[in-house]
Amino acid sequence: MIRLPKAALTHTKLAVITALTILTGCGANPERYQDSSAEQWQLKGKIGLWHGDKKESATIDWQQCSADSMHIRLSGPLGSGTIELFADSDGASLSQNGETRRAASIESLAAQAQWPLPVDALRLWVRGRAAPQRELRSRINTSGQLEELEQAGWTIRYRYSGPEQTLPERVDAKSVNTRLSLIIRTWGEQTGMCTPR
């Protein structure tokens, strides 16, 4: 048995305590940040949708306030043909042409507005996250960024403005009869409540 001097033991204890403190900090802080940033964000950009023989395009302002609370505004040139989709834990609503419709699912309302988007999954896919409890295939590029994701009958491809970016500047998704292209101009942090305008 090797006995260490008291001074060495003290230094050893301090080193262990310091190491544990650093490890605890590294384990907690990124997790908290990831949880909040994953469900509270905003993006602005342009979106194109091809569904069957129909093509739609619009500017998009997507505010995500929590896992089940979101507000999506789609508008044409100079704000024409504006569509607003809103969802929270109580259900969903669609505002279009001065009328408001309600339903349990935001995806059913998006389809009624001729925008058949996979909204529930897209809120995850757009940030490079997979929908939970569904099979997937993915490909990572040499910079460690998600380059392609296949899930729920969709193939999603990502492009970034640089090798160090964690959020994409372009997302292209394709299913059997639908294709969408999302060009993101700005990413931001969503603060406050998502409410219908």
C-alpha positions in Angstrom: 0.0 0.0 0.0 1.4 3.4 -1.0 0.8 6.3 1.4 0.6 9.8 0.0 1.6 12.9 1.9 -1.3 15.0 3.3 -0.5 17.8 0.9 -0.7 15.4 -2.1 -4.0 14.0 -0.8 -5.4 17.5 -0.5 -4.3 18.4 -4.0 -5.8 15.1 -5.3 -9.1 15.8 -3.6 -9.2 19.3 -5.0 -8.4 18.0 -8.5 -11.2 15.4 -8.3 -13.7 18.0 -7.0 -12.7 20.4 -9.7 -13.0 17.7 -12.4 -16.5 16.7 -11.2 -17.6 20.3 -11.2 -16.5 20.8 -14.7 -18.1 17.6 -15.9 -21.3 18.4 -14.2 -21.4 21.9 -15.8 -20.6 20.5 -19.2 -23.4 17.9 -18.8 -26.1 20.3 -17.6 -25.6 23.5 -19.5 -25.6 22.2 -23.1 -28.6 20.0 -22.3 -30.6 23.0 -20.9 -29.6 25.1 -23.9 -30.5 22.4 -26.4 -33.9 21.8 -24.8 -34.8 25.5 -24.9 -33.3 26.2 -28.4 -34.9 23.1 -29.9 -38.4 24.2 -29.0 -38.2 28.0 -29.0 -37.0 29.5 -32.3 -38.0 31.6 -35.3 -37.1 31.4 -38.9 -37.9 33.7 -41.9 -37.4 32.9 -45.5 -39.0 31.6 -48.6 -40.8 28.3 -49.2 -41.8 26.5 -52.4 -44.2 23.6 -52.6 -44.9 21.2 -55.4 -47.8 18.8 -54.9 -49.1 16.8 -57.8 -49.5 19.4 -60.6 -49.8 22.3 -58.3 -47.0 24.7 -57.3 -47.1 27.2 -54.4 -44.5 29.7 -53.2 -44.5 32.2 -50.4 -42.5 34.0 -47.8 -42.6 32.2 -44.5 -42.4 33.4 -40.9 -42.4 30.4 -38.5 -42.5 31.0 -34.8 -42.0 27.9 -32.6 -42.8 28.7 -28.9 -42.9 25.1 -27.5 -43.2 21.5 -28.7 -47.0 22.0 -29.4 -47.3 25.8 -29.8 -46.5 27.4 -33.2 -47.5 30.2 -35.5 -46.8 30.0 -39.2 -47.4 32.9 -41.6 -47.3 32.3 -45.3 -47.7 35.3 -47.7 -47.4 36.1 -51.3 -45.9 39.2 -52.9 -46.7 42.4 -50.9 -48.5 40.3 -48.4 -51.1 39.0 -50.8 -52.9 35.7 -50.1 -51.7 35.6 -46.5 -52.3 32.3 -44.6 -51.8 32.0 -40.9 -51.6 28.7 -39.1 -51.6 28.5 -35.4 -51.5 25.5 -33.0 -51.2 24.9 -29.3 -52.3 22.2 -26.8 -56.0 23.1 -27.4 -56.0 22.6 -31.1 -55.2 24.5 -34.3 -56.7 27.3 -36.4 -56.3 28.6 -39.9 -56.9 32.2 -40.9 -57.4 32.8 -44.7 -59.4 35.3 -46.7 -60.9 36.9 -43.6 -62.2 33.5 -42.3 -60.9 31.4 -39.4 -61.3 27.6 -39.3 -60.5 25.4 -36.4 -59.4 21.7 -36.2 -57.6 19.3 -33.9 -54.6 19.1 -36.4 -52.6 21.8 -37.9 -51.6 19.5 -40.8 -55.3 19.0 -41.8 -55.7 22.8 -41.9 -52.5 23.2 -43.9 -53.9 20.7 -46.5 -57.2 22.6 -46.6 -55.2 25.8 -47.5 -53.5 23.9 -50.4 -50.3 23.7 -48.4 -50.1 19.9 -47.5 -47.0 20.2 -45.2 -45.9 17.6 -42.7 -45.9 20.3 -40.1 -45.4 18.1 -37.0 -42.3 16.4 -38.4 -41.1 19.5 -40.3 -40.6 21.5 -37.1 -38.0 18.9 -36.1 -36.5 18.2 -39.6 -35.9 21.9 -40.3 -33.4 22.0 -37.5 -31.8 18.7 -38.3 -33.6 16.6 -35.8 -35.4 13.4 -36.4 -39.0 12.7 -35.4 -39.1 10.4 -32.3 -40.0 6.8 -32.5 -39.8 6.5 -36.2 -37.2 4.6 -38.3 -34.6 6.8 -40.0 -31.5 6.8 -42.1 -29.1 9.7 -42.1 -25.8 10.9 -43.6 -23.3 13.2 -42.0 -20.8 15.2 -44.0 -17.1 15.6 -43.3 -17.8 18.7 -41.2 -20.1 16.7 -38.9 -23.3 18.4 -40.3 -26.4 16.5 -41.1 -26.5 16.2 -44.9 -29.4 13.9 -45.5 -32.2 12.4 -43.5 -34.8 9.8 -44.6 -37.9 9.3 -42.4 -41.6 8.7 -42.7 -41.5 8.4 -46.5 -39.6 11.7 -46.9 -36.0 12.4 -48.0 -34.7 15.7 -46.5 -31.4 17.3 -47.7 -29.6 20.1 -46.0 -27.3 22.9 -47.1 -25.3 25.2 -44.8 -23.7 28.6 -45.3 -20.4 27.3 -43.9 -18.7 24.2 -42.3 -19.1 25.5 -38.8 -22.9 26.2 -39.0 -25.2 24.0 -37.0 -28.4 25.3 -38.6 -29.1 24.9 -42.3 -29.7 27.8 -44.8 -31.6 25.5 -47.1 -33.8 22.4 -46.6 -35.2 20.4 -49.5 -37.6 17.6 -48.8 -39.3 15.1 -51.1 -41.9 12.4 -50.7 -43.7 10.3 -53.4 -45.9 13.2 -54.7 -44.8 16.2 -52.8 -41.6 18.3 -52.8 -40.8 21.4 -50.8 -37.9 23.8 -50.7 -37.2 26.1 -47.8 -34.6 28.9 -48.1 -33.9 30.3 -44.6 -32.9 34.0 -44.5 -32.7 34.3 -40.8 -32.8 32.1 -37.7 -33.7 33.7 -34.4 -34.7 33.0 -30.8 -38.4 33.1 -30.2 -39.4 34.9 -27.1 -42.9 35.4 -25.8 -46.1 33.6 -26.6 -47.3 32.3 -29.9 -50.8 33.8 -30.5 -52.9 34.2 -33.6 -52.7 37.7 -35.1 
